[in-house]
């Protein structure tokens, strides 16, 4: 299995697991919290069928990657992404960030991109800025995230079970859009993540990406669902139109947070149209 060493913790290497499949223009898919690169299977299949080279990887602390104690901030996480793109020597690449992965996209564009990435997608993303304060009145009360951390510390498995029902929308769970078995599979992936990673990433969500995105010159696609119960469209996707006026904005009616599974047909159509 392919791994890339992105750092060290004591005597151990911090190794990132990745998969690199297909040929053609590269598309890098960055997963959400607390899942892994495998959560992109519906998009990976569509992209591969359309002739793209598809790269997925597991964020440090999740999936099959190493689980160091530290490094769960976006400078480090976007740095891991940058090292992967350099290692694979990707050119004319598109990067697609789902949920927490949108933060890596934004920070990479703002801090690391030297021309390798020429298109970017933010899907159900944490961008542009979640923390509500005097400089960001449209954000979310930070107490919401403090409560999430309390629940993780108390019993992260109980928290995860409830979180995933909202992730995919309770009214869709168990139906044709998302089966109980698929929810169970996501639970298993999330439950296998590092405790430190699961907890400490919550603080990272509150980083401000407005400066990272304001100066971006690459074509940008924003995809968000109207029924997102994790990252409300009003606090996130809808604000991107004002921040990056030239971005393409696709609203998925009735789409929950995990719309890359429940509304894969619509998401894939928007994604493939943009990449063309």
C-alpha positions as CSV (number, residue, x, y, z in Angstrom):
1,X,0.0,0.0,0.0
2,X,1.3,3.5,-0.9
3,X,2.4,5.8,2.0
4,X,4.1,9.1,2.0
5,X,6.2,10.3,5.0
6,X,5.2,13.9,5.9
7,X,7.1,14.2,9.2
8,X,8.2,12.5,12.4
9,X,7.0,12.2,15.9
10,X,9.7,11.0,18.3
11,X,11.3,8.0,16.5
12,X,8.2,7.2,14.4
13,X,7.4,8.4,10.9
14,X,4.1,10.2,10.2
15,X,2.9,8.4,7.1
16,X,0.0,9.4,5.0
17,X,-1.9,6.7,3.2
18,X,-3.0,7.5,-0.4
19,X,-4.4,5.9,-3.5
20,X,-3.5,7.0,-7.0
21,X,-5.6,5.5,-9.8
22,X,-6.3,6.1,-13.5
23,X,-4.8,8.5,-16.0
24,X,-5.5,11.9,-17.5
25,X,-5.8,15.2,-15.6
26,X,-5.4,14.7,-11.8
27,X,-8.2,15.3,-9.3
28,X,-7.3,15.1,-5.6
29,X,-10.2,14.4,-3.3
30,X,-9.9,15.5,0.4
31,X,-12.3,13.8,2.8
32,X,-14.4,15.2,5.6
33,X,-14.3,14.5,9.4
34,X,-14.2,11.9,10.8
35,X,-14.1,9.7,7.7
36,X,-11.4,8.7,5.2
37,X,-10.5,8.8,1.5
38,X,-12.9,5.9,1.0
39,X,-15.9,8.2,1.5
40,X,-15.3,9.4,-2.0
41,X,-16.2,6.1,-3.7
42,X,-19.2,7.5,-5.7
43,X,-17.1,10.4,-7.0
44,X,-14.0,8.3,-7.6
45,X,-16.0,5.9,-9.8
46,X,-17.5,8.7,-11.9
47,X,-14.2,10.5,-12.3
48,X,-12.3,7.4,-13.3
49,X,-15.0,6.5,-15.8
50,X,-14.7,10.0,-17.3
51,X,-10.9,9.5,-17.8
52,X,-9.4,11.4,-14.9
53,X,-6.6,10.4,-12.6
54,X,-8.0,10.2,-9.1
55,X,-6.0,10.6,-6.0
56,X,-7.5,10.1,-2.5
57,X,-5.7,10.1,0.8
58,X,-6.5,9.7,4.5
59,X,-5.8,12.8,6.6
60,X,-3.3,12.3,9.5
61,X,-5.2,10.7,12.4
62,X,-7.8,9.1,10.2
63,X,-8.3,6.0,8.1
64,X,-5.0,4.2,7.4
65,X,-2.7,7.1,8.0
66,X,-0.5,7.6,11.1
67,X,-2.0,9.2,14.2
68,X,0.4,11.6,15.8
69,X,-0.7,13.6,18.8
70,X,-0.2,17.0,17.1
71,X,-0.6,18.6,13.7
72,X,-4.4,19.0,13.6
73,X,-4.3,22.6,12.4
74,X,-4.8,23.8,8.8
75,X,-1.2,25.0,8.2
76,X,0.0,21.5,8.9
77,X,-2.9,19.7,7.2
78,X,-2.5,21.8,4.1
79,X,1.2,21.2,4.3
80,X,0.6,17.5,4.2
81,X,-1.5,18.0,1.0
82,X,1.3,20.1,-0.5
83,X,3.8,17.4,0.2
84,X,1.6,14.8,-1.5
85,X,1.1,17.0,-4.6
86,X,4.9,17.6,-4.8
87,X,5.7,13.9,-4.2
88,X,3.4,12.9,-7.1
89,X,4.6,15.9,-9.1
90,X,1.0,16.7,-10.1
91,X,0.5,19.4,-12.7
92,X,-2.7,21.1,-13.8
93,X,-4.5,19.5,-10.9
94,X,-7.9,20.0,-9.4
95,X,-8.4,19.7,-5.6
96,X,-11.8,19.0,-4.1
97,X,-12.5,19.4,-0.4
98,X,-15.5,18.1,1.4
99,X,-16.6,19.6,4.7
100,X,-13.4,19.8,6.8
101,X,-11.4,19.1,3.6
102,X,-12.6,22.5,2.3
103,X,-10.2,24.0,4.8
104,X,-7.2,22.2,3.3
105,X,-8.3,23.5,-0.1
106,X,-8.5,27.1,1.1
107,X,-5.3,27.1,3.0
108,X,-3.4,25.3,0.2
109,X,-4.6,28.0,-2.3
110,X,-3.7,30.8,0.1
111,X,-0.3,29.5,1.3
112,X,1.1,26.7,-0.8
113,X,0.0,26.8,-4.4
114,X,2.8,27.5,-6.9
115,X,0.8,26.7,-10.0
116,X,0.2,22.9,-9.5
117,X,-3.5,23.4,-8.8
118,X,-5.6,25.1,-11.5
119,X,-9.1,24.4,-10.3
120,X,-10.7,23.9,-6.9
121,X,-14.0,22.7,-5.4
122,X,-15.5,23.4,-2.0
123,X,-18.3,20.9,-1.1
124,X,-20.3,21.2,2.1
125,X,-17.2,23.0,3.3
126,X,-16.3,24.8,6.5
127,X,-15.3,27.9,4.5
128,X,-15.2,30.9,4.6
129,X,-15.2,31.4,8.5
130,X,-17.2,29.6,11.1
131,X,-16.3,31.4,14.4
132,X,-18.8,34.2,15.2
133,X,-17.1,37.3,16.6
134,X,-17.0,41.0,16.1
135,X,-15.1,40.5,12.8
136,X,-17.4,37.8,11.6
137,X,-21.0,38.3,12.8
138,X,-22.3,35.9,10.2
139,X,-20.5,33.0,11.9
140,X,-21.6,30.3,14.4
141,X,-21.4,30.7,18.2
142,X,-18.1,29.0,19.3
143,X,-20.1,27.4,22.2
144,X,-21.5,25.0,19.6
145,X,-18.1,23.6,19.0
146,X,-17.2,23.6,22.7
147,X,-20.2,21.3,23.2
148,X,-19.1,19.0,20.5
149,X,-15.7,18.6,22.2
150,X,-17.4,17.9,25.5
151,X,-19.5,15.2,23.9
152,X,-16.5,13.6,22.3
153,X,-14.6,13.6,25.5
154,X,-17.5,12.0,27.4
155,X,-18.3,9.2,24.9
156,X,-17.2,9.8,21.3
157,X,-19.0,6.7,20.0
158,X,-22.4,7.9,21.3
159,X,-21.7,11.3,19.8
160,X,-20.7,9.8,16.5
161,X,-23.8,7.7,16.1
162,X,-26.0,10.8,16.5
163,X,-23.7,13.0,14.4
164,X,-23.9,10.7,11.4
165,X,-27.7,10.7,11.4
166,X,-27.6,14.5,11.1
167,X,-24.7,14.2,8.6
168,X,-26.9,12.3,6.2
169,X,-30.2,13.8,7.4
170,X,-32.4,11.8,9.7
171,X,-35.3,11.9,7.2
172,X,-33.2,10.2,4.6
173,X,-31.5,7.6,6.8
174,X,-32.7,4.0,6.2
175,X,-34.2,4.9,2.8
176,X,-33.1,4.7,-0.8
177,X,-30.8,7.7,-0.5
178,X,-28.7,6.3,2.5
179,X,-29.2,2.9,4.0
180,X,-28.7,1.9,7.6
181,X,-25.8,-0.3,6.4
182,X,-24.0,2.7,4.8
183,X,-24.4,4.7,8.0
184,X,-22.9,1.7,9.9
185,X,-20.0,1.6,7.5
186,X,-19.4,5.4,8.1
187,X,-19.6,4.8,11.9
188,X,-16.9,2.1,11.7
189,X,-14.6,4.4,9.8
190,X,-15.2,7.3,12.2
191,X,-14.8,5.1,15.3
192,X,-11.4,3.9,14.1
193,X,-10.0,7.4,13.9
194,X,-7.5,8.7,16.5
195,X,-9.1,10.2,19.6
196,X,-6.7,13.1,19.5
197,X,-7.4,13.7,15.8
198,X,-11.2,13.5,16.3
199,X,-11.1,15.9,19.2
200,X,-8.4,18.4,18.1
201,X,-9.8,18.9,14.6
202,X,-12.8,20.6,16.1
203,X,-10.6,23.6,17.0
204,X,-9.3,23.7,13.4
205,X,-12.8,24.2,12.0
206,X,-12.9,27.7,13.6
207,X,-9.9,28.9,11.6
208,X,-10.6,31.9,9.3
209,X,-10.1,31.2,5.6
210,X,-11.3,34.5,4.1
211,X,-7.8,35.8,3.4
212,X,-6.8,32.5,1.9
213,X,-9.7,32.7,-0.6
214,X,-9.9,36.4,-1.4
215,X,-6.8,36.3,-3.4
216,X,-7.4,33.0,-5.3
217,X,-7.2,33.2,-9.0
218,X,-8.1,29.6,-9.9
219,X,-11.6,28.8,-11.0
220,X,-13.7,27.8,-8.0
221,X,-16.8,25.7,-7.6
222,X,-18.9,25.8,-4.4
223,X,-21.5,23.0,-3.9
224,X,-23.8,23.0,-0.9
225,X,-27.1,21.4,0.1
226,X,-30.1,23.3,1.4
227,X,-30.7,20.7,4.2
228,X,-27.2,20.7,5.6
229,X,-27.7,20.1,9.3
230,X,-23.9,20.2,10.1
231,X,-22.7,23.3,8.3
232,X,-25.7,25.4,7.4
233,X,-25.6,26.8,3.9
234,X,-26.4,30.3,5.2
235,X,-23.2,30.2,7.3
236,X,-21.0,28.7,4.7
237,X,-21.7,28.1,1.0
238,X,-24.0,31.1,0.5
239,X,-21.3,33.5,1.9
240,X,-18.8,32.3,-0.7
241,X,-20.6,34.2,-3.5
242,X,-19.8,37.5,-1.8
243,X,-16.2,36.6,-0.9
244,X,-15.3,35.2,-4.3
245,X,-17.7,36.8,-6.8
246,X,-16.4,34.8,-9.8
247,X,-17.0,31.4,-8.2
248,X,-19.6,29.0,-9.6
249,X,-22.2,28.2,-7.0
250,X,-24.4,25.0,-7.2
251,X,-27.2,24.5,-4.7
252,X,-28.4,21.0,-4.1
253,X,-32.1,21.2,-3.1
254,X,-32.7,19.0,-0.1
255,X,-29.1,18.0,0.0
256,X,-27.8,17.1,3.5
257,X,-24.2,17.5,4.6
258,X,-23.2,14.1,3.2
259,X,-24.6,14.9,-0.2
260,X,-21.7,13.3,-2.0
261,X,-23.4,10.0,-1.1
262,X,-27.2,10.8,-0.9
263,X,-27.2,13.1,-3.9
264,X,-24.2,11.6,-5.8
265,X,-25.8,11.9,-9.2
266,X,-26.3,15.7,-8.9
267,X,-23.0,16.2,-7.3
268,X,-21.1,14.2,-9.9
269,X,-22.9,16.1,-12.7
270,X,-21.8,19.5,-11.2
271,X,-18.3,18.2,-10.6
272,X,-17.7,16.8,-14.0
273,X,-19.2,19.9,-15.8
274,X,-16.9,22.1,-13.8
275,X,-13.8,20.0,-14.5
276,X,-14.5,20.0,-18.2
